[in-house]
């Protein structure tokens, strides 16, 4: 479990609802470089289609894509199980489907955070129906002890405590995505 960087604090505009850093910007950058190198080595013979899960994974996907030294393709899906709440509803809704053809391709799903795992479990089944060669997952964050289903995560950035976090793409009601690090969220749920 990571503790963040003691010197990194929330900017003034966010300080009223943002708590301590859980994963700092420098830690994230180092981990993204490490994951990019591993993915480059693992997929050297057959570069994957990177499938970013919007909106939360947008920053991670952007940085990870640039850290992979292969000619990767990218596509995006948007799925929702939160709405504007801070707890998953358990009901998964596809908001934006992908454009790429998956048949016979190696797919690497890029996720911001895994908590219950129900959304990812649904997404994997949905993708497998399109007959890809493989579907693997790269998650920046995994909440410790929250998983309700067995997950096979090929790449994990950080394991964090079970608390609601924002920053580096993660939001609450579309706010705080632009924080450089990942912070505990201290405010109340808008939904």
C-alpha positions in Angstrom: 0.0 0.0 0.0 1.3 3.4 -0.9 1.1 6.5 1.4 1.7 9.3 -1.1 4.2 12.1 -0.9 4.2 14.1 2.3 5.1 17.3 0.4 2.2 17.2 -2.0 -1.0 19.0 -0.9 -4.3 19.7 -2.5 -4.5 23.1 -4.3 -6.5 25.8 -2.5 -9.5 25.4 -4.8 -9.9 21.8 -3.7 -8.7 21.9 -0.1 -12.2 22.1 1.4 -13.1 18.5 0.3 -9.7 16.9 -0.4 -7.7 15.0 2.1 -4.3 13.5 2.2 -2.4 12.3 -0.8 -2.7 8.6 -1.2 -0.5 8.2 -4.3 1.6 11.2 -5.3 2.3 12.5 -8.8 5.9 11.3 -8.8 4.9 7.8 -7.6 2.4 7.6 -10.4 4.9 8.7 -13.0 7.4 6.1 -11.8 4.8 3.4 -11.8 3.5 4.3 -15.2 7.1 4.1 -16.6 7.5 0.6 -15.0 4.2 -0.7 -16.3 5.0 0.7 -19.8 8.3 -1.2 -19.8 6.6 -4.4 -18.7 3.9 -4.1 -21.3 6.5 -3.3 -24.0 8.3 -6.5 -23.1 5.2 -8.7 -22.8 3.6 -7.6 -26.0 6.8 -7.1 -28.1 5.7 -9.7 -30.7 2.0 -8.6 -31.0 1.2 -5.1 -29.8 -2.2 -4.8 -28.1 -5.2 -2.6 -28.6 -5.3 -0.4 -25.5 -8.9 -0.1 -24.4 -9.3 2.9 -22.1 -12.3 3.0 -19.8 -13.7 6.5 -19.7 -13.7 8.9 -18.1 -11.6 8.0 -15.1 -8.8 6.2 -17.0 -8.2 9.1 -19.5 -5.0 10.5 -17.8 -3.6 7.1 -16.9 -4.3 5.8 -20.5 -2.6 8.9 -22.0 0.5 8.5 -19.8 0.6 4.7 -20.2 0.3 4.8 -24.0 3.3 7.1 -24.2 5.3 4.8 -21.9 4.8 1.8 -24.2 7.4 1.5 -26.9 5.3 -0.3 -29.4 2.9 0.7 -32.2 -0.3 0.3 -30.1 -3.8 1.1 -31.2 -6.1 2.8 -28.8 -9.9 2.9 -28.4 -12.3 3.9 -25.6 -15.4 2.7 -23.9 -17.5 4.4 -21.3 -19.2 2.3 -18.7 -21.0 3.5 -15.6 -21.9 1.9 -12.3 -21.6 5.0 -10.1 -23.6 7.8 -11.6 -22.7 10.8 -9.4 -22.5 8.7 -6.1 -19.4 7.6 -4.3 -20.5 4.0 -4.1 -21.1 1.6 -7.0 -24.7 0.8 -7.8 -23.8 -2.7 -9.1 -25.7 -2.0 -12.3 -23.4 -1.6 -15.3 -24.4 0.6 -18.2 -22.4 1.0 -21.5 -22.5 4.7 -22.2 -20.1 4.6 -25.2 -19.1 1.4 -27.1 -15.8 0.9 -28.8 -15.1 1.4 -32.5 -12.4 -1.1 -33.1 -12.9 -4.7 -34.3 -11.6 -7.1 -31.7 -11.7 -10.5 -33.4 -8.3 -12.1 -33.1 -6.7 -9.1 -31.4 -4.9 -8.9 -28.1 -6.8 -6.4 -25.9 -5.4 -4.6 -22.9 -8.1 -2.9 -20.8 -6.8 0.2 -19.0 -8.7 0.9 -15.8 -8.4 3.7 -13.3 -9.6 1.9 -10.2 -11.0 -1.5 -9.3 -13.2 -1.8 -6.2 -16.0 -4.4 -6.3 -14.8 -5.8 -9.7 -18.4 -6.1 -10.9 -18.0 -3.6 -13.7 -14.7 -5.1 -14.9 -16.3 -8.6 -14.7 -19.2 -7.5 -16.9 -16.8 -5.7 -19.3 -14.6 -8.8 -19.7 -17.6 -10.9 -20.6 -18.8 -8.3 -23.0 -15.4 -8.1 -24.7 -14.9 -11.9 -24.9 -18.2 -12.1 -26.9 -16.3 -10.2 -29.7 -13.7 -13.1 -30.0 -10.4 -11.3 -29.2 -7.2 -13.4 -29.0 -6.9 -12.3 -25.3 -8.2 -9.7 -22.8 -5.9 -8.6 -20.1 -6.2 -5.7 -17.6 -3.9 -2.9 -16.4 -5.4 -1.1 -13.4 -3.8 1.9 -11.8 -5.5 1.3 -8.4 -7.1 -1.6 -6.7 -9.0 -1.1 -3.5 -7.9 -3.6 -0.8 -10.5 -6.1 0.2 -13.4 -4.7 -1.9 -13.6 -7.3 -4.7 -16.8 -9.3 -4.9 -15.6 -11.5 -7.8 -12.3 -13.2 -8.6 -10.2 -11.0 -10.9 -7.2 -11.8 -12.9 -5.3 -8.5 -13.2 -2.2 -8.8 -15.2 -0.8 -5.3 -14.2 -1.6 -3.4 -11.1 -0.1 0.0 -10.2 -1.0 0.4 -6.5 -3.2 -1.3 -3.9 -4.9 1.3 -1.7 -7.2 1.3 1.4 -10.9 1.0 0.9 -11.8 4.7 0.8 -13.2 7.0 -1.9 -10.4 8.8 -3.8 -10.2 11.5 -6.4 -7.5 12.9 -8.7 -5.5 11.8 -11.7 -8.7 11.2 -13.6 -10.8 10.0 -10.7 -13.8 12.2 -9.8 -16.8 12.9 -7.8 -19.6 14.4 -9.8 -17.0 15.3 -12.5 -14.8 17.3 -10.1 -11.2 16.8 -9.1 -10.1 14.8 -12.1 -7.3 17.3 -12.7 -5.5 16.8 -9.4 -1.9 15.6 -10.1 -2.0 12.9 -7.4 -4.7 10.7 -5.9 -6.2 12.1 -2.8 -8.7 10.9 -0.2 -12.1 12.5 -0.7 -13.5 14.1 2.5 -16.6 15.8 1.1 -20.1 14.4 1.1 -21.6 12.5 -1.8 -23.5 14.8 -4.2 -25.8 11.9 -5.1 
